[in-house]
């Protein structure tokens, strides 16, 4: 999220209050405008959520909701063959790493890591693993996969947010085929120039690419461009999350096409912006049978009561929230998709009430549809992160529902 690199630079232990739970205030960051916006939302409500299903059969309700999400995503490219290419393979402890690419659409290819376990017998269960947002764009898929040679900045980032682990690699060692793509605007798909503008040249002037300061400068520059990205996509009739979600569903297409993957046992998980992606994939793709949503599950209006900017560089399905709140997107996968929500008690990006209300809303759908055991929400005494203990719980959830 916005300004997350401050946490990286200082470290949570040194940052002190910045890692504390977000404090709710009556006005919020936008002062007197907050109660006006909230009043408008309360008057309108969420016309397509489960509470307004009425006598509509569940499957028809779900289809109506998914159609609303599709309209808001505003991106449905013409189908093209996957055209999978394997660029290199590397033997790792307990799995093989394949650097691959495949066609996301006729307009671009998607670079990815495919992790194939050495133990067990195919067909394997599989997971779409998402890297986070973090306002950290220089690396994407590398955030959650082991590397032979790792930049010092990335090492520090993994220590702060992942307990020093590369969870996609750990999943592969547990017998899952794992795919990790670079989301649009991250890693190999970040902004690059043939003729750099002066702002870019000034941002990195005199900095060694091997230094943490260089990575910080690039991330800061790219974070400042996200408003331009969102606006230019909008001018072209595209939504950022539309591309991101379509590419995530394309990742499921790829997994389902592999002869050593069981297409009926596919899950997804991610932290923060990756959790946001996990929500949309679970809600929009019926092939996802289990999902873990870590560090991004809240009612959206509640974030307006945080007294500092938090989500201004976030991808979102703008327009959707006239009919559905964020937790409602997750409920579109119920009850077939087993969902674990992991919240952090010291998360400064959300209020505790917002997180609790979102979890309760999802839980209600699973309970009323007769499968309360397929949803669980847990809170951890941690700042915004995916700790080792949280990872172990997430792995156990995926093993429970995908084995």
Buried (B, 14 or more C-beta within 10 A) or exposed (E): BBBBBEBBBBEBEEBEEBBEBBEBBEEBBEEEEBBEEBEEBEEEEBEBBBEEBEEEEBEEBBEBBBEBBBBBBBBEBEEEEBEBEEEEEEEBEBBBBBBBBBBBBEEBBBBBBBBBBEEEEEBBBBBBBBBBBBBBBBBBBBBBBBBEEBBEBBEBBBEBBBBEBBBBBBBBBBBBBBBBBBBBBBBBBBBEEEEEEEEBEEBBEEBEEEEBEBBBBBBBBBBEBBEEBBEEBEEEEBBBBBBBBBBBBBBBBBBBEBEEBBBEBBBBBBBBBBBBBBBBBBBBBBBBBBBBBBBBBBBBBBBBBBBBEBBEBBBBBBEBBBBBBBBBBBBBBBBBBBBBBBBBEBBBBBBBEBBBBBBEBBBBBBBBBEBBEBBBBBBBEBBBBBBBEBBEBBBEBBBEBBE
